Amino acid sequence: MKPPYYAVIFTSVKTENLEGYNEMAELMESLAKKQDGFLGVESASNEIGITVSYWKDLESIKKWKQNTAHLEAQKKGINSWYKSYTTRIALVEREYSFEL
């Protein structure tokens, strides 16, 4: 990805009831990949889950947030899967990396 682009940083603390969570997470990733403006995703989970998705612009992020299936997942997350979560949207102006 060549900056500038946007990162949606989703951090969460999950409940004990995770029935259906993994299936929904896989579905959301699959659907997000089909959205116009989607650039990629990275995720890690331990006591805190962190998912960062990358988007070309704010309009693409807005459309994803309003996606019908994504809205259903958000409701299920609030009602069943999350003790808490925070979503942050950031403009990535530079990036650099290292790889062996």
N, CA, C and O of each residue as an XYZ file, in Angstrom:
400
protein
N       0.850     -1.178      0.000
C       0.000      0.000      0.000
C       0.891      1.235      0.000
O       1.892      1.309      0.713
N       0.509      2.163     -0.791
C       1.252      3.407     -0.870
C       0.442      4.500     -0.168
O      -0.682      4.795     -0.574
N       1.007      5.100      0.879
C       0.294      6.177      1.575
C       0.038      7.363      0.638
O       0.744      7.534     -0.355
N      -0.958      8.171      0.952
C      -1.794      8.092      2.147
C      -2.967      7.127      1.965
O      -3.466      6.926      0.857
N      -3.385      6.546      3.070
C      -4.574      5.708      3.142
C      -5.042      5.737      4.589
O      -4.380      6.327      5.443
N      -6.165      5.113      4.869
C      -6.736      5.139      6.214
C      -6.656      3.774      6.879
O      -6.752      2.735      6.225
N      -6.480      3.804      8.191
C      -6.498      2.593      9.012
C      -7.668      2.689      9.986
O      -7.830      3.697     10.674
N      -8.476      1.641     10.041
C      -9.526      1.525     11.047
C      -8.999      0.538     12.083
O      -8.810     -0.643     11.792
N      -8.768      1.033     13.283
C      -8.162      0.234     14.351
C      -9.270     -0.132     15.332
O      -9.830      0.733     16.005
N      -9.579     -1.417     15.404
C     -10.653     -1.920     16.255
C     -10.024     -2.749     17.366
O      -9.450     -3.807     17.105
N     -10.129     -2.272     18.605
C      -9.624     -3.019     19.756
C     -10.818     -3.470     20.590
O     -11.806     -2.748     20.722
N     -10.713     -4.680     21.152
C     -11.862     -5.215     21.889
C     -11.428     -6.126     23.029
O     -10.342     -6.705     23.024
N     -12.318     -6.225     23.997
C     -12.222     -7.212     25.065
C     -13.484     -8.051     24.940
O     -14.596     -7.525     24.981
N     -13.307     -9.350     24.788
C     -14.435    -10.240     24.522
C     -15.036    -10.802     25.817
O     -14.383    -10.854     26.859
N     -16.286    -11.214     25.713
C     -16.973    -11.913     26.792
C     -16.569    -13.387     26.756
O     -15.755    -13.796     25.927
N     -17.129    -14.159     27.638
C     -16.902    -15.607     27.647
C     -17.740    -16.303     26.574
O     -17.374    -17.384     26.111
N     -18.856    -15.698     26.175
C     -19.761    -16.285     25.192
C     -19.317    -15.898     23.784
O     -19.631    -14.806     23.310
N     -18.593    -16.786     23.120
C     -18.099    -16.497     21.774
C     -18.722    -17.399     20.715
O     -18.163    -17.582     19.633
N     -19.898    -17.968     21.041
C     -20.577    -18.846     20.092
C     -20.867    -18.095     18.797
O     -21.547    -17.069     18.803
N     -20.352    -18.610     17.702
C     -20.562    -18.018     16.393
C     -19.598    -16.891     16.046
O     -19.633    -16.372     14.930
N     -18.746    -16.510     16.977
C     -17.846    -15.365     16.758
C     -16.865    -15.611     15.608
O     -16.740    -14.778     14.710
N     -16.174    -16.744     15.632
C     -15.159    -17.005     14.605
C     -15.770    -17.061     13.207
O     -15.191    -16.550     12.248
N     -16.929    -17.676     13.100
C     -17.605    -17.751     11.804
C     -17.970    -16.345     11.301
O     -17.807    -16.030     10.122
N     -18.465    -15.515     12.222
C     -18.840    -14.156     11.836
C     -17.603    -13.346     11.452
O     -17.643    -12.578     10.491
N     -16.515    -13.508     12.185
C     -15.278    -12.787     11.875
C     -14.778    -13.164     10.481
O     -14.342    -12.299      9.721
N     -14.840    -14.448     10.147
C     -14.422    -14.904      8.815
C     -15.331    -14.329      7.731
O     -14.858    -13.913      6.674
N     -16.638    -14.307      7.996
C     -17.586    -13.752      7.039
C     -17.331    -12.261      6.829
O     -17.342    -11.782      5.695
N     -17.100    -11.520      7.932
C     -16.866    -10.080      7.815
C     -15.598     -9.793      7.015
O     -15.575     -8.875      6.196
N     -14.551    -10.571      7.248
C     -13.316    -10.366      6.489
C     -13.554    -10.649      5.008
O     -13.081     -9.907      4.147
N     -14.277    -11.706      4.717
C     -14.582    -12.057      3.328
C     -15.394    -10.958      2.650
O     -15.116    -10.595      1.508
N     -16.387    -10.433      3.345
C     -17.217     -9.366      2.780
C     -16.435     -8.064      2.635
O     -16.577     -7.365      1.632
N     -15.617     -7.736      3.624
C     -14.826     -6.498      3.567
C     -13.901     -6.512      2.357
O     -13.720     -5.491      1.693
N     -13.319     -7.668      2.077
C     -12.398     -7.784      0.939
C     -13.076     -7.475     -0.391
O     -12.410     -7.121     -1.364
N     -14.402     -7.610     -0.434
C     -15.157     -7.342     -1.654
C     -15.603     -5.879     -1.761
O     -16.110     -5.454     -2.799
N     -15.412     -5.118     -0.684
C     -15.844     -3.725     -0.668
C     -14.895     -2.845     -1.471
O     -13.676     -3.004     -1.407
N     -15.467     -1.925     -2.220
C     -14.662     -0.951     -2.938
C     -13.855     -0.136     -1.924
O     -14.406      0.353     -0.937
N     -12.575      0.007     -2.166
C     -11.724      0.799     -1.295
C     -10.995      0.014     -0.232
O     -10.143      0.567      0.463
N     -11.310     -1.280     -0.084
C     -10.616     -2.117      0.899
C      -9.203     -2.409      0.411
O      -8.996     -2.773     -0.746
N      -8.220     -2.243      1.323
C      -6.823     -2.453      0.955
C      -6.170     -3.634      1.661
O      -5.217     -4.212      1.136
N      -6.665     -4.005      2.845
C      -6.066     -5.112      3.566
C      -6.511     -5.137      5.016
O      -7.216     -4.243      5.484
N      -6.079     -6.197      5.728
C      -6.450     -6.342      7.137
C      -5.363     -7.123      7.868
O      -4.721     -8.007      7.301
N      -5.172     -6.777      9.135
C      -4.265     -7.498     10.029
C      -4.982     -7.660     11.360
O      -5.731     -6.777     11.777
N      -4.752     -8.794     12.033
C      -5.470     -9.052     13.269
C      -4.617     -9.854     14.238
O      -3.823    -10.702     13.829
N      -4.787     -9.578     15.523
C      -4.124    -10.333     16.585
C      -5.059    -10.356     17.784
O      -5.845     -9.432     17.994
N      -4.961    -11.433     18.573
C      -5.855    -11.541     19.722
C      -5.178    -12.270     20.865
O      -4.501    -13.280     20.670
N      -5.372    -11.743     22.045
C      -4.957    -12.350     23.297
C      -5.977    -11.885     24.320
O      -7.166    -12.149     24.144
N      -5.564    -11.205     25.382
C      -6.555    -10.618     26.292
C      -7.317     -9.503     25.590
O      -8.489     -9.257     25.875
N      -6.637     -8.840     24.676
C      -7.237     -7.772     23.880
C      -7.139     -8.172     22.409
O      -6.084     -8.609     21.947
N      -8.228     -8.022     21.688
C      -8.209     -8.266     20.254
C      -7.927     -6.962     19.527
O      -8.441     -5.909     19.906
N      -7.118     -7.032     18.493
C      -6.814     -5.859     17.682
C      -6.944     -6.253     16.212
O      -6.273     -7.169     15.737
N      -7.807     -5.551     15.515
C      -7.938     -5.735     14.077
C      -7.760     -4.374     13.424
O      -8.418     -3.400     13.790
N      -6.870     -4.324     12.462
C      -6.643     -3.088     11.715
C      -6.989     -3.363     10.256
O      -6.385     -4.219      9.609
N      -7.958     -2.631      9.758
C      -8.277     -2.736      8.335
C      -7.837     -1.447      7.660
O      -7.829     -0.376      8.267
N      -7.472     -1.576      6.388
C      -6.911     -0.456      5.641
C      -7.823     -0.124      4.470
O      -8.324     -1.008      3.776
N      -8.027      1.181      4.268
C      -8.995      1.660      3.279
C      -8.424      2.838      2.509
O      -7.593      3.588      3.021
N      -8.885      2.993      1.261
C      -8.352      4.066      0.421
C      -8.858      5.441      0.829
O      -8.162      6.437      0.634
N     -10.088      5.508      1.406
C     -10.628      6.821      1.764
C     -11.729      6.679      2.813
O     -12.174      5.575      3.130
N     -12.157      7.829      3.343
C     -13.186      7.835      4.385
C     -14.536      7.377      3.854
O     -15.313      6.775      4.596
N     -14.832      7.645      2.596
C     -16.102      7.219      2.012
C     -16.196      5.683      1.987
O     -17.262      5.130      2.255
N     -15.117      5.009      1.674
C     -15.098      3.537      1.677
C     -15.362      2.995      3.073
O     -16.086      2.013      3.237
N     -14.773      3.637      4.082
C     -14.988      3.225      5.478
C     -16.453      3.418      5.856
O     -17.054      2.545      6.482
N     -17.027      4.550      5.480
C     -18.425      4.844      5.787
C     -19.351      3.797      5.167
O     -20.283      3.323      5.816
N     -19.089      3.442      3.912
C     -19.927      2.441      3.231
C     -19.815      1.075      3.911
O     -20.813      0.365      4.035
N     -18.620      0.705      4.350
C     -18.443     -0.572      5.047
C     -19.193     -0.554      6.373
O     -19.839     -1.541      6.726
N     -19.121      0.538      7.104
C     -19.820      0.632      8.390
C     -21.324      0.465      8.194
O     -22.005     -0.063      9.073
N     -21.850      0.910      7.051
C     -23.283      0.844      6.779
C     -23.710     -0.438      6.065
O     -24.899     -0.620      5.801
N     -22.774     -1.327      5.747
C     -23.095     -2.598      5.107
C     -24.065     -3.383      5.988
O     -23.847     -3.506      7.193
N     -25.124     -3.908      5.399
C     -26.185     -4.582      6.166
C     -25.656     -5.739      7.011
O     -25.988     -5.835      8.193
N     -24.853     -6.605      6.437
C     -24.297     -7.739      7.193
C     -23.368     -7.245      8.297
O     -23.345     -7.813      9.389
N     -22.611     -6.203      8.021
C     -21.713     -5.633      9.031
C     -22.515     -5.027     10.180
O     -22.120     -5.147     11.339
N     -23.637     -4.378      9.871
C     -24.504     -3.831     10.923
C     -25.029     -4.948     11.831
O     -25.094     -4.782     13.049
N     -25.402     -6.086     11.235
C     -25.861     -7.240     12.034
C     -24.743     -7.761     12.934
O     -24.978     -8.079     14.099
N     -23.532     -7.846     12.395
C     -22.382     -8.300     13.185
C     -22.120     -7.342     14.339
O     -21.789     -7.772     15.443
N     -22.266     -6.048     14.087
C     -22.054     -5.055     15.139
C     -23.057     -5.255     16.279
O     -22.685     -5.198     17.451
N     -24.315     -5.489     15.939
C     -25.351     -5.733     16.951
C     -25.029     -6.975     17.769
O     -25.112     -6.965     18.997
N     -24.660     -8.045     17.072
C     -24.325     -9.304     17.762
C     -23.125     -9.089     18.682
O     -23.096     -9.614     19.795
N     -22.144     -8.329     18.228
C     -20.977     -8.035     19.048
C     -21.350     -7.307     20.320
O     -20.880     -7.665     21.400
N     -22.187     -6.293     20.209
C     -22.617     -5.514     21.377
C     -23.438     -6.381     22.325
O     -23.269     -6.300     23.542
N     -24.324     -7.208     21.776
C     -25.227     -8.005     22.602
C     -24.612     -9.275     23.172
O     -25.098     -9.787     24.181
N     -23.547     -9.801     22.548
C     -23.042    -11.104     22.973
C     -21.531    -11.193     23.164
O     -21.077    -11.755     24.160
N     -20.752    -10.659     22.246
C     -19.337    -11.016     22.182
C     -18.374    -10.066     22.874
O     -17.288    -10.486     23.272
N     -18.741     -8.795     23.030
C     -17.784     -7.814     23.546
C     -18.156     -7.275     24.914
O     -19.303     -6.907     25.165
N     -17.160     -7.235     25.799
C     -17.290     -6.488     27.051
C     -17.102     -5.011     26.745
O     -17.781     -4.151     27.306
N     -16.170     -4.736     25.845
C     -15.900     -3.356     25.431
C     -15.180     -3.364     24.092
O     -14.550     -4.352     23.714
N     -15.285     -2.253     23.386
C     -14.490     -2.083     22.168
C     -14.304     -0.600     21.885
O     -15.058      0.245     22.368
N     -13.299     -0.312     21.104
C     -13.019      1.045     20.645
C     -12.629      0.971     19.178
O     -11.867      0.095     18.769
N     -13.157      1.893     18.394
C     -12.786      2.006     16.988
C     -12.119      3.355     16.789
O     -12.639      4.393     17.199
N     -10.970      3.318     16.157
C     -10.228      4.540     15.842
C      -9.971      4.566     14.334
O      -9.695      3.533     13.724
N     -10.064      5.737     13.751
C      -9.777      5.895     12.329
C      -8.612      6.864     12.206
O      -8.653      7.976     12.731
N      -7.570      6.422     11.503
C      -6.352      7.219     11.399
C      -5.909      7.322      9.941
O      -6.069      6.386      9.158
N      -5.358      8.462      9.601
C      -4.757      8.653      8.292
C      -3.303      8.208      8.360
O      -2.532      8.701      9.183
N      -2.938      7.280      7.496
C      -1.551      6.812      7.430
C      -0.849      7.666      6.383
O      -1.189      7.630      5.200
N       0.122      8.425      6.833
C       0.849      9.321      5.932
C       2.178      8.737      5.470
O       2.670      9.061      4.389
N       2.752      7.869      6.303
C       4.015      7.218      5.962
C       3.977      5.790      6.455
O       3.263      5.464      7.403
N       4.755      4.937      5.800
C       4.946      3.573      6.290
C       6.341      3.118      5.905
O       6.897      3.539      4.890
N       6.883      2.263      6.724
C       8.151      1.613      6.410
C       8.173      0.302      7.155
O       7.497      0.148      8.173
N       8.953     -0.655      6.651
C       8.933     -1.980      7.246
C      10.280     -2.670      7.038
O      11.154     -2.183      6.322
N      10.407     -3.806      7.681
C      11.586     -4.650      7.575
C      11.116     -6.081      7.383
O      10.136     -6.506      7.995
N      11.805     -6.813      6.544
C      11.487     -8.238      6.330
C      12.765     -8.964      5.963
O      13.535     -8.488      5.128
N      13.001    -10.121      6.584
C      14.152    -10.931      6.239
C      13.998    -11.567      4.871
O      14.888    -12.289      4.422
